[in-house]
Amino acid sequence: MDKQMLNTTYDFPLIDGSTVKLTLAFYYLYQLRSHHRELYDRYNKIMQSSNKDGFDILDMVTVCYVGYMCANMNAENVLS
């Protein structure tokens, strides 16, 4: 994770007490789009949906996974 990401991450607590970093900063979403297009398209569809009943729980899992991917990709765009 580089220095510019420090202010854009969220420490997401896990059930075992540990935390993982998440971010949905546009720069990292564009990186995700370049290297994991299918996942980005799924995320984008969720965020643009106009579901009046709220989000499906699996949609929220996808959004969290995208945040995890964005926060933990290294310079080669693979999970670090």
N, C-alpha and C positions, 0 to 999 in steps of 0.2 A: 504494500500500500504506500503510495507516495504522499508527500507532505500536503499537497493541495486537498487531499481527501479528508484530512483530519476534521474539518468543520462540517462535513456532509454525511458523516456516518452516524448510525444509531446502534447502540449496543443492545442487542436483543437477548433477553435472558432465557436460558433453557431450563428445563425441569431439574437438571442436576446441579444447578447453580452457576454453571459456566455461561459465558456470553459469546455471541458471534456478532460481527459487524455486518450491517446492512446499509446499502445506499441505493437511491434511485436517481442520482444526479444524471443530468442529460448526457454529459460527456461519456459516462460509463454505459449508459443505455445505448448510445451510438456505437460504442465498442462491442457491446453484446450483439447489436444488430448486424455488425460486420462479420462476426464469427459464429454466432448461434442464432441465425435468422428465424428458425422455426419457434424457438423459445421467445424471442422478441415479438414475433407476430402474435403468439398466444397472449402475452402480456398486454400488448397494445389493444387487442380485441377486448380483453377484460376491462381495461381502463376506459375504452370508448363506448362500452355498452351502456344502455340506458335502462338497466334493470331497476324498476321502481321498488322491488321487494328487497333490495340490497344484494350483496354479493353471495355467491355460493361458497361454502367452506373450501372447496377445492380451488376456487379462484384465488382465495386468500393465500393458500399454500403456494400457488404459482407465483403470486406477487412477492411473497417472502423469499422464495427460491431465486427469483430474478434479483432481488436486493442482495442476497447472499452472493450470487454469481458476480454481480457488479462490484461489490466491495472486496472480493477476494481474487479477482483476476490479476495476474502479474503483467509485465510488459509484453509477454508473448501471448497474452489473452487466454491463458489456461489457469485453472484454479491453483492458487499458491498454498 
